[in-house]
Amino acid sequence: MAPEATQAGLSEEEWAVLVRGLGRQPRPAEALMAGVLWSEHCSYKHSKTTLRSFPTAGGRVAVGPGENAGVLDIGGGMLLAAKIESHNHPSAVEPFQGAATGMGGIMRDVLSAGARPIAFLDALFFGPPGEATDDWLAHGIVAGVAHYGNCVGVATVGGLTRFDEAYARTPLVNALCIGIAPMDGLLRSSAGPVGSKLLLIGAATGRDGVAGAAFASRETSQDEATRPQVQIGDPFQGKLLVETVLELAEKGLICSLGDLGAAGITSAAAEMAARAGRGVRIDLSAVPLRENGMTAAEILLSETQERMLACVRVEDEKAALAICARWGLPAAVIGTVTEEPTFHASLDGAVACAMPIAVLSGGAPLSALSEMGGQRTPAAPPKDILAAVMDLVGSAAFPSRRQVFEHFDDRVGLRTAVGPGGEAALLRVWEASATVAATVTARPRLVAADAFSGAAETVLEALRRLAAVGARPIGITDCLNFGDPDDAAVASDFVGAVRGIAQVATVLSVPVIGGNVSFYNGRPGQPILPTPVVGMIGLVDPAIDVAALRRAKAEGSLFLLGRAEGGMAKGLPPGPDVDAEARLAEEVIGLLAEGVAGFVKTIGHGGLLAAALGLAADSRTGLRLVTPEGADRSGVWCGEGGPRYLFAAPQGAEERLRHAAGRAGCEMWRLGTIGGDAVLIDGERAATVENLVARRGARLWGTGVRA
Amino acid sequence: MRAAVCVFPGSNCDRDASHAIREATGVVAPLVWHTDVARVRADLWVLPGGFSYGDYLRAGALAALSPAIDAMRRHVNEGGLLLGICNGFQILVEAGFLPGAFQSNDVLHFTARDVFLRVARTSSPFLSLYREGEVIELPIAHGEGSYQMGDDEASRLGATHHVALQYCDGAGRVQPEANPNGSVDGIAAVTDATGRVLGMMPHPERNAEPLFGTADGQRIFQGALGTVRRGVGRGA
C-alpha cells in the first residue's frame, strides 16, 4: 500500500479508486483532501446506504437531508431550520472546547440556511459521577456548552443528561440547534453563477484542527498527541458571524452559504461546487492566516472555528466586504465559481489541487452494513418494587437536572415559553403566530436489548413528550452514536435502530430532515451502548393555552392513560404499536386543548415509578398509589415503553379521561391521590417526601464550593 | 417620548430589551450601533445584556471605552435616563457611572434562574411604580454578578448612590441563602444619586409579559417612560 495512502487515511481500495478517478497519481494535498472528505465523518460511507430508508420528504419539508440543516415550513411565511450533531470525540479529549465548538458548529449549520439561531437542546451522556476523569469530563462539557451558548446569545431550552458505565471516559455530546427565517430568506449551499466570488468570512485561519474529521473517524485514545486536533471556539466571533451573515442575507448579498466545519475550506467549497455542477478556483494566498508558513493542504483542511464561506455576485462584492468590516470581522475573496467542475487551488502560484469535483465529493466507495437476526439481549426485570424504588432514588438518574441546566441561559431571545425540565421545550415564534415544541430523547439500554424496538420506542417517546405539551410532530433530526461499524454486532444494532426510526417515522408521516452519524465511539474493544438520539420538532395546537400549561400543577388524583403495563417486564422493549400511539397522542392533545387536565407526564426512563416519584419530589407532595387490578406490579411500575401517560386531574375529570382513552382504543386507570407526606404503593410506604426532595436536590458532582 | 437600545459587539439582549419596552409601553425603541449613539436622541437609553466584546479582559471593561459612553455621559448630564441591564450594569460600573465592581459568582459558574428581589428604593423614575419593600420576581443569567463595594464607596452610600434592589427570599428577607452570587448586602441593583441611572443584574425584559408569570419587570420601563411623560426627563 502506498505510504501516501496511509498518511491520508485512505484504504488500499480507496487509494485505487482515487488514482483511477484522477487518471494519475494524486498530489500531496489532493490525497489528504480525499482522505478527509472520504472519512466516515464526512462521507457517511458506512451509513449512507442504510439511511436511505428514512422518509425525508413531504409534509412541511422545505429542505431535506443533505444540506447543512433541514428546513420546515411552519406557516405564516416562516421557515424553521433544525439539525442535531455530535461532538463526541473532541469532547473526550478536551471537554470544554470540544463541547463549545460542538455548539458553534451546529449553530453555523443552521445559520447556513439563512436562519437566525434561536434555541439549543443538548443530549449529554457521561460515565457515572464520582470517578475523577468522568467528573472532569462532565464538568468541562457542561461548562463548554454554557460558555458558547450563553455568550452567543442562543437559549439552551432543553435536553437530557444521562449517566452510565458504558460512557465512562467516552462521553457523548449531541447538540441540536433550531433557527428561523422568513420564507424568502432561505439560503442553500449550491454555488451561484459562474464568475461569482467566494467570500471567506470570519476568523483568520490557523493550524488548529487540521484533519479533525479524520480524527473523529477513529476510536479515541486519550493521547496527548491528538490534542492539537481539537479546535478552539470563540463565541464572541460566532455572535459577530451570526449578525454579519444575517445582515448580508437580509440585504440579498449572498447567493449561497456554507459552514466551514469538518474539512474546512475543502468541504465547504466542494459542496457548493458539487451542488451546482460547477467548479471552484481558489487562491490560497488570499486566505487571511493566523500563522506563518502554512502549507496548501493545511489551509485547505484547517478546521479553525467561526468561519463561513459565502458565494456573492461580482457586483455585490464591495457591499458585502463593507458589512463584514462594520461588524469587525475579517473577510476576503478567496476564489471564483468556474464552469469546469474542478476543485482548483493554488498557493503563491503553485497548483496544489486540480481534482474533478465528482471524484472529491462523490468518490468515496460506500459499504453497506447488515443486520444479524435474533440479536436480542434481555435486561433483568426488577425483583421487587420497593427495592426498585431504593435503586432508582439512590441512582444518578434521580437528582434534578436543574444543577446542569442552571449553567445555561434558557431565556435569551424571549421565546422560551417552557424551558429545561419540561416534557418538551416550547418556543414562541410570534412571526408565524406559532408555538414550536422541541425535545430530544434517547433510550440506549432499550436499544441494546433490541435495536429495532428500542429505537422505535425512542421516537415514540418523543411523540409522547410533544403530545404532553399539546404539540404534533412535523420533523425529526437524529444523531446516531455507535461504536466501530466494522464490528458486526455494532453494525447490526445500527441497521436495526435505523429500521426502527424509519418505520415509526414513516407510519407517523413525520419526515427525517437531517442529522448525523457518529461511529467509533468507545474505547478499543468496549463500544458505547448503541445510542440513537432523536430530536423531534412539533407545532403546538393553536387551541392550547400555553400560559396555562406553564402554570399547571399536580393536584387532585393521578390517572394512567394507555396501557397498564410498560414493556421490559420480560426484559425487552415492546414492539411499536404506532397507530395506537398516534391515536392516544391525539387524544392527549385534545384533553389539553379542552383544559380537562393541565398536568401530564410521559413515562420514560425508569418507568411509571420514576415519573411518579419525580412528580412527588418536584411538587413536594405525597402520593397514595394503587396498582391497577389484575395487572403485573413489576410491569406497571417498572415497565418502560408503550403508549402510556400519567395525568394529574380533578376527580371529576375521570369520565372524560376514560372516554378519551377509549376513543384511542386504550384504557384508563385511577392510580391514586395526591397528598400526604409519603409515597405509598398498595399501602406500602415506598419513600418519604422529605427523602425524595433531598435526593432530588442532591449534587451529581462534588463542586468543592457551595453545596 | 423616545427610548433607544445601544448595541455593542457581543450584546445579545438588545432585541429583547426593545421587545419588552414595546410590550410594556408601546414605545418603539430602535437598536443603535454603539458608534452611532451620538447621532440619536432619546429620553431613555438602555445598555442591554450580553457579552460585549466577549467579556474579554473583564465583563464590561472594553465597552466602557466605546464612544457611546461619552454620549451617555452627556445624555445623563442633560437629564436623560440610563438603564444598564446585566452586562449593561457591568459597563456602567466599569465606565464610572455607578460605584463598585463585579466578581465571579461565588458558585463559580454562570447561573440562570428566577430570583426574588426586594425593592429598596422607589424615588427613582425606574422604580416609581413599585412599593418600597415590595417583593418582585425576575430572572438572572450571569457569570460575573457578585457586586462588591470598597469601604470608601460603601461609606458614601446615600450620597453618591443608592441600593435599588436586593436579592431576598419569597418573604422579602435579605439573607445569604437567598443570595445567588455572593453580592455584598445582597445588592442586585443600584442607582446614582439622582435615580436617573439604574444598573441591575436581573433581567426585567425577561419578565415583562404575562406569559412569563408575574410580569414584574414591566414597571421598570413603564416607570421610566411614564416619568418622562410627566416632565422629569429631558423629553418634556
Interface residues (C-beta under 8 A of the other chain):
Chain A: A143 A146 N150 C151 V152 G153 D234 P235 F236 Q237 K239 L240 R326 W327 G328 F405 E406 H407 F408 D409 D410 R411 V412 G413 L414 A417 R428 V546 A547 R550 T703 V705 R706
Chain B: P9 G10 N12 C13 R15 D16 H19 A20 W33 G49 G50 F51 Y53 G54 D55 Y56 D106 V107 L108 H109 F110 T111 A112 R113 P139 A141 G143 H203 E205 R206 E209 P210 L211 G213
